[in-house]
Amino acid sequence: MTETLIEVRGVSKTYANGVVALRDVSLTVAKGEVVCIVGPSGSGKSTLLRTLNALEPITHGEIHVLGEAVHDPRTNLNRLRSHVGMVFQAFNLFPHRTVLDNLTLAPRVVGRLHQAAARERALHLLDKVGLADKRDQHPGQLSGGQQQRVAIARALAMNPSIMLFDEPTSALDPEKVNEVLDVMKDLAAEGMTMCVVTHEMGFARAVADRVVFMEAGEIAHVDVPERFFGPQAPPRLREFLGQILHG
Ligand code: ADP
């Protein structure tokens, strides 16, 4: 039986300013699954992703992640978040720390890992994302693509069960996009459970197990890539994909 790691049930979210960002959204993600979330700007993609580790509280519904009730005020969110890695559009690295320190800080402080063990894991992860030689540099000395790979390695340093990506390549120069997507492809191939908000349709088509189309706060369509990107997709989705692919 497949294990469900993320279960979103009937979730709605209204921001304090009255904007309804999510309307009755339901979605499950199984262990090892890669789900890409696409849709027009403002459709609620980022909000949905952020609700999964309680960066946004929800207005209605239920969210269970790794068996924990995210919507329940009694849930230990710090513990939950230590199992759910998140990578943002803006890399959010600690600018005054070296690359290596960026990777060892949280495992040492939150994960209570000893310095030597944290360092060993960090070096392994830097090697994995192709940046072993950058360990003593500061983030500002790296390209955007390199910084984002460090951010991914930093998230992985906590040994998460789930990785969430919020438009991880949107802030990058076009020639740097693939180096980040390649790291994400490797992660997916290793069986990481991933939710990825993205405009990279080639990535979604190649890597996703399912693709979610959001529009106006709702999940308008979900399907496997072959059908999602195929001729039988609903007209509104085809129109959206046409706009993305043909500018
Ligand atoms: P997407 O990721 O698809 O671009 P978002 O989840 O960022 O969409 O936004 C969904 C809607 O919620 C938009 O109308 C946006 O303006 C609004 N929104 C997002 N964040 C906030 C916030 N912190 N406060 C108020 N409204 C917000």
Boltz pocket constraint, residues with backbone or C-beta under 6 A from the ligand:
constraints:
  - pocket:
      binder: B
      contacts: [[A, 15], [A, 16], [A, 17], [A, 19], [A, 20], [A, 21], [A, 39], [A, 40], [A, 41], [A, 42], [A, 43], [A, 44], [A, 45], [A, 46], [A, 47], [A, 48]]
      max_distance: 6.0
